[in-house]
Amino acid sequence: MQPDPLLKALSDVDPNMPLEPGDPRFEDFDAIRGIELRGRISKLLKAAEIGGKYAKIVVAGHRGSGKSTELNRVYEDLKDKGYVVLWASVNLNLDPKDISFSDVMRLLVLLIDDRFGPEIESNPGLKQAFETVQAWFREVTIKLEDDIQDARTNSVDIAIGGKVEAVVEGEIGAGLVKGKAKARTELGKLQAAINILRRSNSSKRTEIKETLERYSNELVSNVNSLLRAIPQASRTIFILDNVDKYDAKIVNDVFLENADLFRDLDSHLVFTVQSSLLFNPENHVPDQAFETLRLPMLPIFKPMSRTPNPPVVQHLQDAIEKRVPKVLFADFDSATEKAVHFSGGCWRDLLRILHGALLDANVVIEMKDIESAIGRVAQTYTGLIRDEDDLKLLAEVHTTKHLMSNERSLYLLHHLCVLVYNGTNWYDVHPLLGNYDPVKKAVNEAKTVKS
């Protein structure tokens, strides 16, 4: 029995589900973005290897710009080229609100354990490295030994990379998007137990963090000792997705403050950051710490304007049709043009609008369904405007297409109230805020003053 077409389309526009390579819904946006992420990352890896080094790469973009889908393509491309790719969605493995440098290092250990743990019995050197690192962690956390054991005994499910596998026979399960694996050895189970403490509400959460943070250099050395022991060590790359979901200050403190330590890792590394950190960094500029690649918004408008860019709009309409067939629209062209316009070129917001319209639709999607969905998605942005000064800044950005660097700008960029196009060339207010009366009033006042 075929599923209801509206329900099938509703499933296909899930805004929170990155596409895997080969998915028939995928649309290649490289040409309209002006950046082929896979090719650039591959070149940076090869260039680093020629010099006997390892590449450390930041992928920057607005949330919802398609970074996860693009990194899925990078993952498959690098695997095909013979790299050992270890992937994790950081916010699904560690505390989704707060992480530390030691948490990230332990996540790397856990990923190595997941991939290579099954091989330690047939590889004496690898087994020795695992046992040495395990012994080090047990020694530095000896005061918390009982708490760690309690966490193992009363474990909850731990996710590595996004999918959760059930606890089996008292072991701490760990699901991995790229393989559905779990903590394989005592070293991995120790890290998973520490993760439980770090996600708890007890005082031990802070105590174990403070304990491990005193050993930053040693943590890097331990990861490197594992890397040197694994097969194809020089072809290993970590991909850490969803780092950009953390507050900008946390990303600064964990990654940018510790750039020298990350550069000391004997592996390639790719991770994501929010665009706002490029514009108004907390303390450190990502460009000065790591090789930085920008994933810009989809350029649905001609530069410095709200005039539609027809080839790009058509490209997005083609992408929509792969998820929602034309026959499900009363007027496909008009409805999708409106949805694309109000998305501002943010792919996730376009999917959110389509998702909302499909929820409202009865037989086909009518224009009123699109308009109702636009209104609901817009409410998620209007609630982010804090005061009159935010309104004044939004009006200034809309009229000038420029943005000055300050805390207020950082806030509005981080929350997508302001979007940046073509990397960092020009800015505008998210179109979903365009019909909000306070924003319209502020824009009109700004235009009056300018004239």
SENU-863427 format. One record per residue (C-alpha): residue number from 1; residue in one letter; x, y, z. Coordinates in steps of 0.25 Angstrom, whole numbers, m for minus. Example, Ala and Ser with C-alpha at 12.3 -4.5 7.8 and 13.67 -1.06 7.14 Angstrom:
// SENU-863427
<rec selum="1" nukol="A" x="49" y="m18" z="31"/>
<rec selum="2" nukol="S" x="55" y="m4" z="29"/>
// end
This chain:
// SENU-863427
<rec selum="1" nukol="M" x="0" y="0" z="0"/>
<rec selum="2" nukol="Q" x="6" y="13" z="m4"/>
<rec selum="3" nukol="P" x="7" y="24" z="7"/>
<rec selum="4" nukol="D" x="m2" y="37" z="6"/>
<rec selum="5" nukol="P" x="6" y="46" z="m3"/>
<rec selum="6" nukol="L" x="4" y="58" z="7"/>
<rec selum="7" nukol="L" x="10" y="49" z="18"/>
<rec selum="8" nukol="K" x="21" y="44" z="9"/>
<rec selum="9" nukol="A" x="25" y="59" z="5"/>
<rec selum="10" nukol="L" x="24" y="63" z="20"/>
<rec selum="11" nukol="S" x="34" y="52" z="24"/>
<rec selum="12" nukol="D" x="43" y="56" z="12"/>
<rec selum="13" nukol="V" x="44" y="71" z="17"/>
<rec selum="14" nukol="D" x="49" y="68" z="31"/>
<rec selum="15" nukol="P" x="57" y="81" z="33"/>
<rec selum="16" nukol="N" x="66" y="74" z="44"/>
<rec selum="17" nukol="M" x="70" y="62" z="36"/>
<rec selum="18" nukol="P" x="83" y="64" z="27"/>
<rec selum="19" nukol="L" x="83" y="55" z="15"/>
<rec selum="20" nukol="E" x="93" y="44" z="13"/>
<rec selum="21" nukol="P" x="101" y="43" z="0"/>
<rec selum="22" nukol="G" x="93" y="36" z="m11"/>
<rec selum="23" nukol="D" x="79" y="41" z="m5"/>
<rec selum="24" nukol="P" x="70" y="44" z="m18"/>
<rec selum="25" nukol="R" x="65" y="56" z="m11"/>
<rec selum="26" nukol="F" x="79" y="62" z="m11"/>
<rec selum="27" nukol="E" x="81" y="75" z="m20"/>
<rec selum="28" nukol="D" x="96" y="79" z="m23"/>
<rec selum="29" nukol="F" x="97" y="94" z="m19"/>
<rec selum="30" nukol="D" x="112" y="95" z="m22"/>
<rec selum="31" nukol="A" x="111" y="103" z="m34"/>
<rec selum="32" nukol="I" x="101" y="114" z="m29"/>
<rec selum="33" nukol="R" x="109" y="115" z="m16"/>
<rec selum="34" nukol="G" x="122" y="117" z="m23"/>
<rec selum="35" nukol="I" x="129" y="107" z="m14"/>
<rec selum="36" nukol="E" x="132" y="92" z="m16"/>
<rec selum="37" nukol="L" x="134" y="88" z="m1"/>
<rec selum="38" nukol="R" x="139" y="74" z="m4"/>
<rec selum="39" nukol="G" x="149" y="78" z="m14"/>
<rec selum="40" nukol="R" x="155" y="89" z="m5"/>
<rec selum="41" nukol="I" x="156" y="80" z="7"/>
<rec selum="42" nukol="S" x="163" y="69" z="m1"/>
<rec selum="43" nukol="K" x="173" y="79" z="m7"/>
<rec selum="44" nukol="L" x="176" y="84" z="7"/>
<rec selum="45" nukol="L" x="178" y="70" z="12"/>
<rec selum="46" nukol="K" x="188" y="67" z="1"/>
<rec selum="47" nukol="A" x="195" y="80" z="2"/>
<rec selum="48" nukol="A" x="197" y="77" z="17"/>
<rec selum="49" nukol="E" x="202" y="63" z="14"/>
<rec selum="50" nukol="I" x="212" y="68" z="4"/>
<rec selum="51" nukol="G" x="219" y="76" z="16"/>
<rec selum="52" nukol="G" x="218" y="64" z="25"/>
<rec selum="53" nukol="K" x="207" y="72" z="33"/>
<rec selum="54" nukol="Y" x="192" y="70" z="36"/>
<rec selum="55" nukol="A" x="181" y="80" z="32"/>
<rec selum="56" nukol="K" x="172" y="86" z="43"/>
<rec selum="57" nukol="I" x="160" y="92" z="36"/>
<rec selum="58" nukol="V" x="148" y="100" z="40"/>
<rec selum="59" nukol="V" x="135" y="100" z="32"/>
<rec selum="60" nukol="A" x="127" y="112" z="35"/>
<rec selum="61" nukol="G" x="113" y="116" z="32"/>
<rec selum="62" nukol="H" x="100" y="120" z="37"/>
<rec selum="63" nukol="R" x="92" y="109" z="44"/>
<rec selum="64" nukol="G" x="83" y="102" z="34"/>
<rec selum="65" nukol="S" x="92" y="106" z="23"/>
<rec selum="66" nukol="G" x="94" y="91" z="19"/>
<rec selum="67" nukol="K" x="107" y="88" z="26"/>
<rec selum="68" nukol="S" x="104" y="75" z="31"/>
<rec selum="69" nukol="T" x="99" y="70" z="18"/>
<rec selum="70" nukol="E" x="111" y="75" z="11"/>
<rec selum="71" nukol="L" x="120" y="68" z="22"/>
<rec selum="72" nukol="N" x="113" y="55" z="19"/>
<rec selum="73" nukol="R" x="118" y="57" z="4"/>
<rec selum="74" nukol="V" x="132" y="60" z="9"/>
<rec selum="75" nukol="Y" x="131" y="47" z="18"/>
<rec selum="76" nukol="E" x="128" y="38" z="6"/>
<rec selum="77" nukol="D" x="138" y="45" z="m3"/>
<rec selum="78" nukol="L" x="149" y="44" z="7"/>
<rec selum="79" nukol="K" x="146" y="29" z="10"/>
<rec selum="80" nukol="D" x="146" y="26" z="m5"/>
<rec selum="81" nukol="K" x="160" y="32" z="m5"/>
<rec selum="82" nukol="G" x="165" y="23" z="5"/>
<rec selum="83" nukol="Y" x="164" y="32" z="18"/>
<rec selum="84" nukol="V" x="160" y="26" z="31"/>
<rec selum="85" nukol="V" x="149" y="36" z="35"/>
<rec selum="86" nukol="L" x="144" y="37" z="49"/>
<rec selum="87" nukol="W" x="131" y="45" z="50"/>
<rec selum="88" nukol="A" x="123" y="50" z="62"/>
<rec selum="89" nukol="S" x="112" y="60" z="64"/>
<rec selum="90" nukol="V" x="118" y="67" z="76"/>
<rec selum="91" nukol="N" x="105" y="72" z="82"/>
<rec selum="92" nukol="L" x="99" y="58" z="82"/>
<rec selum="93" nukol="N" x="111" y="51" z="88"/>
<rec selum="94" nukol="L" x="114" y="61" z="99"/>
<rec selum="95" nukol="D" x="106" y="71" z="107"/>
<rec selum="96" nukol="P" x="98" y="79" z="97"/>
<rec selum="97" nukol="K" x="99" y="92" z="105"/>
<rec selum="98" nukol="D" x="113" y="92" z="110"/>
<rec selum="99" nukol="I" x="126" y="85" z="106"/>
<rec selum="100" nukol="S" x="141" y="86" z="110"/>
<rec selum="101" nukol="F" x="154" y="84" z="103"/>
<rec selum="102" nukol="S" x="156" y="71" z="111"/>
<rec selum="103" nukol="D" x="142" y="66" z="106"/>
<rec selum="104" nukol="V" x="146" y="68" z="92"/>
<rec selum="105" nukol="M" x="159" y="60" z="94"/>
<rec selum="106" nukol="R" x="152" y="49" z="101"/>
<rec selum="107" nukol="L" x="142" y="48" z="89"/>
<rec selum="108" nukol="L" x="153" y="46" z="80"/>
<rec selum="109" nukol="V" x="158" y="35" z="89"/>
<rec selum="110" nukol="L" x="144" y="29" z="88"/>
<rec selum="111" nukol="L" x="144" y="30" z="73"/>
<rec selum="112" nukol="I" x="157" y="23" z="72"/>
<rec selum="113" nukol="D" x="152" y="12" z="82"/>
<rec selum="114" nukol="D" x="139" y="10" z="74"/>
<rec selum="115" nukol="R" x="147" y="8" z="60"/>
<rec selum="116" nukol="F" x="159" y="1" z="65"/>
<rec selum="117" nukol="G" x="155" y="m6" z="78"/>
<rec selum="118" nukol="P" x="152" y="m19" z="71"/>
<rec selum="119" nukol="E" x="166" y="m20" z="66"/>
<rec selum="120" nukol="I" x="174" y="m19" z="79"/>
<rec selum="121" nukol="E" x="174" y="m34" z="81"/>
<rec selum="122" nukol="S" x="181" y="m36" z="68"/>
<rec selum="123" nukol="N" x="190" y="m24" z="69"/>
<rec selum="124" nukol="P" x="199" y="m25" z="81"/>
<rec selum="125" nukol="G" x="204" y="m10" z="79"/>
<rec selum="126" nukol="L" x="190" y="m5" z="78"/>
<rec selum="127" nukol="K" x="186" y="m13" z="90"/>
<rec selum="128" nukol="Q" x="198" y="m7" z="98"/>
<rec selum="129" nukol="A" x="194" y="7" z="94"/>
<rec selum="130" nukol="F" x="180" y="5" z="98"/>
<rec selum="131" nukol="E" x="184" y="m1" z="112"/>
<rec selum="132" nukol="T" x="194" y="11" z="114"/>
<rec selum="133" nukol="V" x="184" y="22" z="111"/>
<rec selum="134" nukol="Q" x="173" y="15" z="120"/>
<rec selum="135" nukol="A" x="183" y="14" z="131"/>
<rec selum="136" nukol="W" x="186" y="29" z="130"/>
<rec selum="137" nukol="F" x="171" y="32" z="131"/>
<rec selum="138" nukol="R" x="169" y="23" z="143"/>
<rec selum="139" nukol="E" x="181" y="29" z="150"/>
<rec selum="140" nukol="V" x="177" y="44" z="148"/>
<rec selum="141" nukol="T" x="162" y="41" z="151"/>
<rec selum="142" nukol="I" x="165" y="32" z="163"/>
<rec selum="143" nukol="K" x="158" y="41" z="173"/>
<rec selum="144" nukol="L" x="145" y="39" z="165"/>
<rec selum="145" nukol="E" x="147" y="24" z="163"/>
<rec selum="146" nukol="D" x="134" y="20" z="171"/>
<rec selum="147" nukol="D" x="126" y="31" z="163"/>
<rec selum="148" nukol="I" x="131" y="26" z="150"/>
<rec selum="149" nukol="Q" x="128" y="11" z="154"/>
<rec selum="150" nukol="D" x="114" y="16" z="158"/>
<rec selum="151" nukol="A" x="112" y="22" z="145"/>
<rec selum="152" nukol="R" x="116" y="9" z="138"/>
<rec selum="153" nukol="T" x="107" y="1" z="146"/>
<rec selum="154" nukol="N" x="95" y="10" z="145"/>
<rec selum="155" nukol="S" x="98" y="14" z="131"/>
<rec selum="156" nukol="V" x="88" y="21" z="122"/>
<rec selum="157" nukol="D" x="89" y="21" z="107"/>
<rec selum="158" nukol="I" x="100" y="29" z="101"/>
<rec selum="159" nukol="A" x="100" y="34" z="86"/>
<rec selum="160" nukol="I" x="112" y="35" z="78"/>
<rec selum="161" nukol="G" x="109" y="42" z="65"/>
<rec selum="162" nukol="G" x="94" y="43" z="66"/>
<rec selum="163" nukol="K" x="88" y="29" z="67"/>
<rec selum="164" nukol="V" x="86" y="22" z="81"/>
<rec selum="165" nukol="E" x="88" y="7" z="83"/>
<rec selum="166" nukol="A" x="82" y="0" z="95"/>
<rec selum="167" nukol="V" x="90" y="m4" z="107"/>
<rec selum="168" nukol="V" x="94" y="m19" z="105"/>
<rec selum="169" nukol="E" x="98" y="m28" z="117"/>
<rec selum="170" nukol="G" x="102" y="m16" z="126"/>
<rec selum="171" nukol="E" x="111" y="m10" z="115"/>
<rec selum="172" nukol="I" x="110" y="5" z="112"/>
<rec selum="173" nukol="G" x="104" y="5" z="98"/>
<rec selum="174" nukol="A" x="108" y="15" z="88"/>
<rec selum="175" nukol="G" x="102" y="17" z="74"/>
<rec selum="176" nukol="L" x="110" y="23" z="63"/>
<rec selum="177" nukol="V" x="103" y="29" z="50"/>
<rec selum="178" nukol="K" x="115" y="24" z="42"/>
<rec selum="179" nukol="G" x="114" y="9" z="46"/>
<rec selum="180" nukol="K" x="105" y="8" z="58"/>
<rec selum="181" nukol="A" x="116" y="3" z="67"/>
<rec selum="182" nukol="K" x="118" y="4" z="82"/>
<rec selum="183" nukol="A" x="129" y="6" z="92"/>
<rec selum="184" nukol="R" x="138" y="m6" z="89"/>
<rec selum="185" nukol="T" x="148" y="m7" z="100"/>
<rec selum="186" nukol="E" x="150" y="m4" z="114"/>
<rec selum="187" nukol="L" x="156" y="9" z="110"/>
<rec selum="188" nukol="G" x="143" y="13" z="102"/>
<rec selum="189" nukol="K" x="134" y="9" z="113"/>
<rec selum="190" nukol="L" x="142" y="18" z="123"/>
<rec selum="191" nukol="Q" x="140" y="30" z="114"/>
<rec selum="192" nukol="A" x="126" y="27" z="112"/>
<rec selum="193" nukol="A" x="124" y="26" z="128"/>
<rec selum="194" nukol="I" x="131" y="40" z="129"/>
<rec selum="195" nukol="N" x="122" y="45" z="119"/>
<rec selum="196" nukol="I" x="110" y="41" z="128"/>
<rec selum="197" nukol="L" x="116" y="49" z="139"/>
<rec selum="198" nukol="R" x="119" y="61" z="130"/>
<rec selum="199" nukol="R" x="104" y="61" z="126"/>
<rec selum="200" nukol="S" x="99" y="59" z="140"/>
<rec selum="201" nukol="N" x="94" y="70" z="150"/>
<rec selum="202" nukol="S" x="103" y="66" z="161"/>
<rec selum="203" nukol="S" x="116" y="73" z="166"/>
<rec selum="204" nukol="K" x="124" y="62" z="160"/>
<rec selum="205" nukol="R" x="121" y="68" z="147"/>
<rec selum="206" nukol="T" x="130" y="80" z="150"/>
<rec selum="207" nukol="E" x="140" y="72" z="158"/>
<rec selum="208" nukol="I" x="143" y="63" z="147"/>
<rec selum="209" nukol="K" x="144" y="74" z="137"/>
<rec selum="210" nukol="E" x="154" y="82" z="145"/>
<rec selum="211" nukol="T" x="162" y="70" z="148"/>
<rec selum="212" nukol="L" x="164" y="66" z="133"/>
<rec selum="213" nukol="E" x="166" y="81" z="129"/>
<rec selum="214" nukol="R" x="179" y="81" z="137"/>
<rec selum="215" nukol="Y" x="185" y="71" z="127"/>
<rec selum="216" nukol="S" x="182" y="78" z="113"/>
<rec selum="217" nukol="N" x="196" y="74" z="107"/>
<rec selum="218" nukol="E" x="195" y="60" z="113"/>
<rec selum="219" nukol="L" x="181" y="58" z="107"/>
<rec selum="220" nukol="V" x="187" y="62" z="93"/>
<rec selum="221" nukol="S" x="199" y="53" z="95"/>
<rec selum="222" nukol="N" x="189" y="41" z="99"/>
<rec selum="223" nukol="V" x="181" y="43" z="86"/>
<rec selum="224" nukol="N" x="194" y="44" z="78"/>
<rec selum="225" nukol="S" x="199" y="31" z="84"/>
<rec selum="226" nukol="L" x="186" y="24" z="80"/>
<rec selum="227" nukol="L" x="187" y="30" z="66"/>
<rec selum="228" nukol="R" x="201" y="25" z="64"/>
<rec selum="229" nukol="A" x="198" y="11" z="68"/>
<rec selum="230" nukol="I" x="186" y="10" z="58"/>
<rec selum="231" nukol="P" x="187" y="5" z="44"/>
<rec selum="232" nukol="Q" x="188" y="16" z="33"/>
<rec selum="233" nukol="A" x="190" y="26" z="44"/>
<rec selum="234" nukol="S" x="195" y="37" z="34"/>
<rec selum="235" nukol="R" x="182" y="36" z="27"/>
<rec selum="236" nukol="T" x="172" y="38" z="39"/>
<rec selum="237" nukol="I" x="163" y="50" z="39"/>
<rec selum="238" nukol="F" x="153" y="54" z="50"/>
<rec selum="239" nukol="I" x="140" y="61" z="46"/>
<rec selum="240" nukol="L" x="133" y="68" z="57"/>
<rec selum="241" nukol="D" x="119" y="73" z="53"/>
<rec selum="242" nukol="N" x="110" y="82" z="60"/>
<rec selum="243" nukol="V" x="120" y="90" z="68"/>
<rec selum="244" nukol="D" x="113" y="102" z="63"/>
<rec selum="245" nukol="K" x="101" y="99" z="71"/>
<rec selum="246" nukol="Y" x="108" y="103" z="84"/>
<rec selum="247" nukol="D" x="109" y="117" z="89"/>
<rec selum="248" nukol="A" x="120" y="125" z="82"/>
<rec selum="249" nukol="K" x="127" y="127" z="95"/>
<rec selum="250" nukol="I" x="128" y="112" z="97"/>
<rec selum="251" nukol="V" x="133" y="110" z="83"/>
<rec selum="252" nukol="N" x="144" y="121" z="85"/>
<rec selum="253" nukol="D" x="148" y="115" z="99"/>
<rec selum="254" nukol="V" x="149" y="101" z="94"/>
<rec selum="255" nukol="F" x="154" y="101" z="80"/>
<rec selum="256" nukol="L" x="160" y="115" z="77"/>
<rec selum="257" nukol="E" x="167" y="117" z="91"/>
<rec selum="258" nukol="N" x="173" y="103" z="89"/>
<rec selum="259" nukol="A" x="177" y="104" z="74"/>
<rec selum="260" nukol="D" x="191" y="101" z="77"/>
<rec selum="261" nukol="L" x="187" y="88" z="84"/>
<rec selum="262" nukol="F" x="178" y="84" z="73"/>
<rec selum="263" nukol="R" x="189" y="87" z="63"/>
<rec selum="264" nukol="D" x="198" y="77" z="71"/>
<rec selum="265" nukol="L" x="189" y="66" z="68"/>
<rec selum="266" nukol="D" x="195" y="55" z="58"/>
<rec selum="267" nukol="S" x="182" y="55" z="50"/>
<rec selum="268" nukol="H" x="174" y="63" z="40"/>
<rec selum="269" nukol="L" x="162" y="70" z="47"/>
<rec selum="270" nukol="V" x="150" y="77" z="41"/>
<rec selum="271" nukol="F" x="140" y="84" z="50"/>
<rec selum="272" nukol="T" x="128" y="94" z="48"/>
<rec selum="273" nukol="V" x="126" y="108" z="54"/>
<rec selum="274" nukol="Q" x="115" y="118" z="53"/>
<rec selum="275" nukol="S" x="117" y="130" z="43"/>
<rec selum="276" nukol="S" x="116" y="140" z="54"/>
<rec selum="277" nukol="L" x="130" y="136" z="59"/>
<rec selum="278" nukol="L" x="136" y="140" z="46"/>
<rec selum="279" nukol="F" x="129" y="154" z="47"/>
<rec selum="280" nukol="N" x="131" y="157" z="62"/>
<rec selum="281" nukol="P" x="140" y="147" z="69"/>
<rec selum="282" nukol="E" x="139" y="146" z="84"/>
<rec selum="283" nukol="N" x="154" y="147" z="85"/>
<rec selum="284" nukol="H" x="161" y="139" z="74"/>
<rec selum="285" nukol="V" x="159" y="140" z="59"/>
<rec selum="286" nukol="P" x="156" y="126" z="53"/>
<rec selum="287" nukol="D" x="164" y="130" z="40"/>
<rec selum="288" nukol="Q" x="177" y="132" z="49"/>
<rec selum="289" nukol="A" x="176" y="119" z="56"/>
<rec selum="290" nukol="F" x="171" y="109" z="46"/>
<rec selum="291" nukol="E" x="169" y="108" z="31"/>
<rec selum="292" nukol="T" x="155" y="114" z="29"/>
<rec selum="293" nukol="L" x="145" y="110" z="18"/>
<rec selum="294" nukol="R" x="132" y="118" z="17"/>
<rec selum="295" nukol="L" x="119" y="112" z="13"/>
<rec selum="296" nukol="P" x="110" y="124" z="9"/>
<rec selum="297" nukol="M" x="95" y="125" z="8"/>
<rec selum="298" nukol="L" x="88" y="121" z="m5"/>
<rec selum="299" nukol="P" x="89" y="134" z="m13"/>
<rec selum="300" nukol="I" x="74" y="135" z="m16"/>
<rec selum="301" nukol="F" x="75" y="150" z="m17"/>
<rec selum="302" nukol="K" x="83" y="158" z="m27"/>
<rec selum="303" nukol="P" x="95" y="165" z="m19"/>
<rec selum="304" nukol="M" x="91" y="176" z="m9"/>
<rec selum="305" nukol="S" x="76" y="175" z="m12"/>
<rec selum="306" nukol="R" x="63" y="167" z="m10"/>
<rec selum="307" nukol="T" x="62" y="165" z="m25"/>
<rec selum="308" nukol="P" x="60" y="150" z="m28"/>
<rec selum="309" nukol="N" x="72" y="143" z="m35"/>
<rec selum="310" nukol="P" x="64" y="135" z="m45"/>
<rec selum="311" nukol="P" x="74" y="123" z="m48"/>
<rec selum="312" nukol="V" x="76" y="121" z="m33"/>
<rec selum="313" nukol="V" x="61" y="121" z="m30"/>
<rec selum="314" nukol="Q" x="59" y="111" z="m41"/>
<rec selum="315" nukol="H" x="70" y="103" z="m35"/>
<rec selum="316" nukol="L" x="63" y="103" z="m22"/>
<rec selum="317" nukol="Q" x="50" y="100" z="m28"/>
<rec selum="318" nukol="D" x="56" y="87" z="m35"/>
<rec selum="319" nukol="A" x="61" y="83" z="m21"/>
<rec selum="320" nukol="I" x="47" y="85" z="m15"/>
<rec selum="321" nukol="E" x="41" y="76" z="m26"/>
<rec selum="322" nukol="K" x="50" y="65" z="m22"/>
<rec selum="323" nukol="R" x="43" y="65" z="m8"/>
<rec selum="324" nukol="V" x="29" y="70" z="m11"/>
<rec selum="325" nukol="P" x="24" y="67" z="m25"/>
<rec selum="326" nukol="K" x="17" y="78" z="m33"/>
<rec selum="327" nukol="V" x="4" y="71" z="m33"/>
<rec selum="328" nukol="L" x="3" y="74" z="m18"/>
<rec selum="329" nukol="F" x="2" y="89" z="m21"/>
<rec selum="330" nukol="A" x="m10" y="96" z="m25"/>
<rec selum="331" nukol="D" x="0" y="106" z="m32"/>
<rec selum="332" nukol="F" x="15" y="100" z="m31"/>
<rec selum="333" nukol="D" x="22" y="112" z="m37"/>
<rec selum="334" nukol="S" x="15" y="123" z="m29"/>
<rec selum="335" nukol="A" x="15" y="115" z="m16"/>
<rec selum="336" nukol="T" x="30" y="111" z="m17"/>
<rec selum="337" nukol="E" x="35" y="125" z="m21"/>
<rec selum="338" nukol="K" x="28" y="131" z="m9"/>
<rec selum="339" nukol="A" x="34" y="120" z="0"/>
<rec selum="340" nukol="V" x="48" y="122" z="m6"/>
<rec selum="341" nukol="H" x="47" y="137" z="m4"/>
<rec selum="342" nukol="F" x="44" y="137" z="11"/>
<rec selum="343" nukol="S" x="54" y="126" z="13"/>
<rec selum="344" nukol="G" x="65" y="136" z="11"/>
<rec selum="345" nukol="G" x="73" y="126" z="4"/>
<rec selum="346" nukol="C" x="74" y="118" z="17"/>
<rec selum="347" nukol="W" x="71" y="103" z="13"/>
<rec selum="348" nukol="R" x="66" y="99" z="27"/>
<rec selum="349" nukol="D" x="56" y="110" z="27"/>
<rec selum="350" nukol="L" x="51" y="107" z="13"/>
<rec selum="351" nukol="L" x="49" y="92" z="18"/>
<rec selum="352" nukol="R" x="42" y="98" z="31"/>
<rec selum="353" nukol="I" x="32" y="106" z="22"/>
<rec selum="354" nukol="L" x="29" y="94" z="14"/>
<rec selum="355" nukol="H" x="27" y="85" z="26"/>
<rec selum="356" nukol="G" x="18" y="95" z="32"/>
<rec selum="357" nukol="A" x="10" y="96" z="19"/>
<rec selum="358" nukol="L" x="9" y="81" z="18"/>
<rec selum="359" nukol="L" x="3" y="80" z="32"/>
<rec selum="360" nukol="D" x="m8" y="90" z="28"/>
<rec selum="361" nukol="A" x="m11" y="85" z="14"/>
<rec selum="362" nukol="N" x="m23" y="76" z="12"/>
<rec selum="363" nukol="V" x="m23" y="71" z="m2"/>
<rec selum="364" nukol="V" x="m12" y="80" z="m8"/>
<rec selum="365" nukol="I" x="m3" y="91" z="m3"/>
<rec selum="366" nukol="E" x="m10" y="105" z="m6"/>
<rec selum="367" nukol="M" x="m4" y="119" z="m5"/>
<rec selum="368" nukol="K" x="m11" y="121" z="9"/>
<rec selum="369" nukol="D" x="m4" y="108" z="14"/>
<rec selum="370" nukol="I" x="10" y="114" z="10"/>
<rec selum="371" nukol="E" x="6" y="128" z="16"/>
<rec selum="372" nukol="S" x="1" y="122" z="29"/>
<rec selum="373" nukol="A" x="14" y="114" z="30"/>
<rec selum="374" nukol="I" x="23" y="126" z="27"/>
<rec selum="375" nukol="G" x="16" y="133" z="39"/>
<rec selum="376" nukol="R" x="18" y="122" z="48"/>
<rec selum="377" nukol="V" x="33" y="121" z="45"/>
<rec selum="378" nukol="A" x="34" y="136" z="45"/>
<rec selum="379" nukol="Q" x="30" y="136" z="60"/>
<rec selum="380" nukol="T" x="42" y="128" z="64"/>
<rec selum="381" nukol="Y" x="50" y="140" z="59"/>
<rec selum="382" nukol="T" x="42" y="152" z="64"/>
<rec selum="383" nukol="G" x="43" y="146" z="78"/>
<rec selum="384" nukol="L" x="58" y="148" z="77"/>
<rec selum="385" nukol="I" x="58" y="163" z="76"/>
<rec selum="386" nukol="R" x="61" y="169" z="90"/>
<rec selum="387" nukol="D" x="59" y="184" z="89"/>
<rec selum="388" nukol="E" x="59" y="196" z="81"/>
<rec selum="389" nukol="D" x="74" y="196" z="79"/>
<rec selum="390" nukol="D" x="72" y="182" z="72"/>
<rec selum="391" nukol="L" x="61" y="188" z="63"/>
<rec selum="392" nukol="K" x="70" y="200" z="59"/>
<rec selum="393" nukol="L" x="82" y="191" z="56"/>
<rec selum="394" nukol="L" x="73" y="183" z="47"/>
<rec selum="395" nukol="A" x="67" y="195" z="40"/>
<rec selum="396" nukol="E" x="81" y="200" z="38"/>
<rec selum="397" nukol="V" x="86" y="186" z="32"/>
<rec selum="398" nukol="H" x="74" y="186" z="22"/>
<rec selum="399" nukol="T" x="76" y="200" z="17"/>
<rec selum="400" nukol="T" x="91" y="199" z="16"/>
<rec selum="401" nukol="K" x="94" y="184" z="14"/>
<rec selum="402" nukol="H" x="106" y="186" z="23"/>
<rec selum="403" nukol="L" x="108" y="182" z="38"/>
<rec selum="404" nukol="M" x="118" y="188" z="48"/>
<rec selum="405" nukol="S" x="125" y="178" z="57"/>
<rec selum="406" nukol="N" x="120" y="178" z="72"/>
<rec selum="407" nukol="E" x="112" y="169" z="82"/>
<rec selum="408" nukol="R" x="99" y="173" z="76"/>
<rec selum="409" nukol="S" x="103" y="169" z="62"/>
<rec selum="410" nukol="L" x="108" y="156" z="67"/>
<rec selum="411" nukol="Y" x="95" y="153" z="74"/>
<rec selum="412" nukol="L" x="87" y="156" z="62"/>
<rec selum="413" nukol="L" x="96" y="148" z="53"/>
<rec selum="414" nukol="H" x="97" y="136" z="62"/>
<rec selum="415" nukol="H" x="81" y="135" z="63"/>
<rec selum="416" nukol="L" x="80" y="137" z="48"/>
<rec selum="417" nukol="C" x="72" y="150" z="49"/>
<rec selum="418" nukol="V" x="83" y="156" z="40"/>
<rec selum="419" nukol="L" x="88" y="147" z="28"/>
<rec selum="420" nukol="V" x="101" y="149" z="21"/>
<rec selum="421" nukol="Y" x="102" y="146" z="6"/>
<rec selum="422" nukol="N" x="114" y="142" z="m3"/>
<rec selum="423" nukol="G" x="123" y="139" z="9"/>
<rec selum="424" nukol="T" x="124" y="152" z="16"/>
<rec selum="425" nukol="N" x="121" y="162" z="4"/>
<rec selum="426" nukol="W" x="107" y="168" z="8"/>
<rec selum="427" nukol="Y" x="97" y="166" z="19"/>
<rec selum="428" nukol="D" x="82" y="167" z="20"/>
<rec selum="429" nukol="V" x="71" y="165" z="30"/>
<rec selum="430" nukol="H" x="64" y="151" z="29"/>
<rec selum="431" nukol="P" x="52" y="153" z="20"/>
<rec selum="432" nukol="L" x="43" y="145" z="31"/>
<rec selum="433" nukol="L" x="45" y="158" z="39"/>
<rec selum="434" nukol="G" x="41" y="167" z="28"/>
<rec selum="435" nukol="N" x="26" y="167" z="31"/>
<rec selum="436" nukol="Y" x="28" y="169" z="46"/>
<rec selum="437" nukol="D" x="22" y="183" z="49"/>
<rec selum="438" nukol="P" x="33" y="187" z="58"/>
<rec selum="439" nukol="V" x="43" y="184" z="48"/>
<rec selum="440" nukol="K" x="35" y="191" z="37"/>
<rec selum="441" nukol="K" x="34" y="203" z="45"/>
<rec selum="442" nukol="A" x="49" y="204" z="48"/>
<rec selum="443" nukol="V" x="52" y="202" z="34"/>
<rec selum="444" nukol="N" x="43" y="213" z="29"/>
<rec selum="445" nukol="E" x="49" y="222" z="40"/>
<rec selum="446" nukol="A" x="63" y="219" z="35"/>
<rec selum="447" nukol="K" x="59" y="222" z="21"/>
<rec selum="448" nukol="T" x="53" y="235" z="25"/>
<rec selum="449" nukol="V" x="66" y="239" z="32"/>
<rec selum="450" nukol="K" x="75" y="235" z="21"/>
<rec selum="451" nukol="S" x="67" y="243" z="11"/>
// end
